[in-house]
Amino acid sequence: MEKFFLFLLRLSPKIKRTLWRWWYQNLVKSYPQFNWQFMNYGFCDLNSELGNLNLSQEDEPNRYFIQLYYYLARATDLEDKIVLEVGSGRGGGAAYIADYLNPQKIIGIDFSQENIKLARQTYEQTNLSFQLGDAEALPFNSDSFDVVLNLESSHCYGSMTKFVQEVYRVLKPGGIFSWADFRSVEELESLKQIFKQSKFELIQNTNITPQVVKALLLVNQRKQHFIDRYVPGFLKTAFEEFAAVEDSEMYQSFRTGKNVYLNYVFRK
Ligand SMILES: C[S@@+](CC[C@H](N)C(=O)[O-])C[C@H]1O[C@@H](n2cnc3c(N)ncnc32)[C@H](O)[C@@H]1O
């Protein structure tokens, strides 16, 4: 089934977008658990880069997913800033930022209505809101945000070029764009060209694959347990790939270097 899925993904940007939307919509319908708040692969601090990230008891189980958000967000000080997260998923990351990093406000957008509904039901901080929106046509005026964050979402987009142009448009002059996601090595050259041809100034780019692989290992048991317990047999392999559990092709592709996980930070 997942081979057919991969085949369709390669067919056209429109089909790719439609299939991803269908996937995320159905994920919420099938698994509406409020305690599943993150959908990224996580980050394990290998060289004490993050310092001692203090988390509440309640947030501790999500430490590795939160650490990836913290890694992305620490590109700049978010205190009193107006922040946009594109592809906010089930809302855990934007809620973490609203609680711990004191932005004036953070808006999470996602193209899955179900994700937005779930995030709104789960969180209610005053400096946090969620709205439906497409990364390739951001529903905001130009020069609206100090910071745009984008975590493990852009591999679903039909056009990365359009997305990068949209981020540039909605950022205020001097605003920061912090991006992280995975790509296959074959896709790297075209990604670099898209970033190079944008009007952004590159501040830093880092390969964080080792930190992500370590986090994947550390959360492996928990994910596998969830899949064994809740996912029907015919969907198990697709879920194992999606979650990149140990021994999945996805996990192995990070280990062998076929896929890399990157963070880029830009200034407008
Ligand atoms: C792997 S999840 C990551 C979610 C969240 N960033 C996290 O780390 O938990 C990818 C998210 O991107 C969203 N997404 C994919 N394509 C999108 C698009 N074109 N516009 C907005 N959101 C999109 C999906 O609905 C999904 O919630």
The ligand as an ORCA input file, in Angstrom:
! r2SCAN-3c Opt
* xyz 0 1
  C       4.605     15.946     10.511
  S       3.338     17.099     10.889
  C       4.243     18.203     11.943
  C       3.325     19.013     12.808
  C       4.014     19.911     13.840
  N       4.900     20.852     13.209
  C       4.768     19.078     14.851
  O       5.998     19.114     14.840
  O       4.125     18.405     15.657
  C       3.144     18.058      9.370
  C       2.001     19.065      9.454
  O       2.033     19.918      8.292
  C       0.699     20.177      7.879
  N       0.717     20.596      6.465
  C       1.084     19.861      5.397
  N       0.951     20.562      4.250
  C       0.487     21.798      4.611
  C       0.176     22.980      3.882
  N       0.290     23.036      2.528
  N      -0.239     24.052      4.564
  C      -0.364     24.012      5.924
  N      -0.082     22.931      6.674
  C       0.355     21.823      6.025
  C      -0.001     18.845      8.120
  O      -1.406     18.966      8.161
  C       0.615     18.419      9.452
  O      -0.134     18.904     10.530
*
